Amino acid sequence: MRLDRLFITFSGNVYLNGLYLEDQNGDTLVASKSLEVDVPLWPIIKGNAIGINLVEWEGLKANVFRKDSIDGFNFQFLIDAFAAEDVKAEEKTEDPDASSTSFFIKDLFFTDFDLKYNDQVTGIDTRLILGKLNLQIKEMDLETMNFHISKAEISNTDVGYYQSLPYPESEDTEAF
């Protein structure tokens, strides 16, 4: 693993430059040139909202694969490293009178992405080469599923999806 720079400010800005993470075979798992995220902390502290004012991400490369169901995905070592050894399920009771916290995202600027996902167990092989994606989101209401994007731009992008195996039958699927 390599990380050139990481800055976190008291106002909620996060700057990450030069991230590189290998899988256990020495292949690139995730690499990122630069990432800037603006997360306003005051609404989180007050319990009003959790949100992101800005995500500006350049040069993301990710390679995720799974060859079989025994070894799992190439990132399984990360899950194993951070998983608690003895996790007991805790009962959660929800307060019906509790107000829900809103979530928002405002501006997304992604450039130079190269993402690969190859799952030989399910037969899914996908690739996204994203030149540029800019989204300016005016409104995001997850409860009503109301989204208003005031500006959207995508360019120099190629998406590939190949399904080599049939989807498994679901027990919940009813005949029509």
Protein Blocks (a to p, Z undefined) as FASTA:
>chain_A
ZZfbacddfkopacdehiacddfkopafbdcfbdcddddfklmmnomagcdfbdcdehia
cddddfbfklopaklmmmmmmpcfbdcdddddddfkbccdddddfbdcdehiadddddfk
nopacddddfbdcdddfbdcfklopacdfbdcdehiacddddfbdcdddfklccZZ
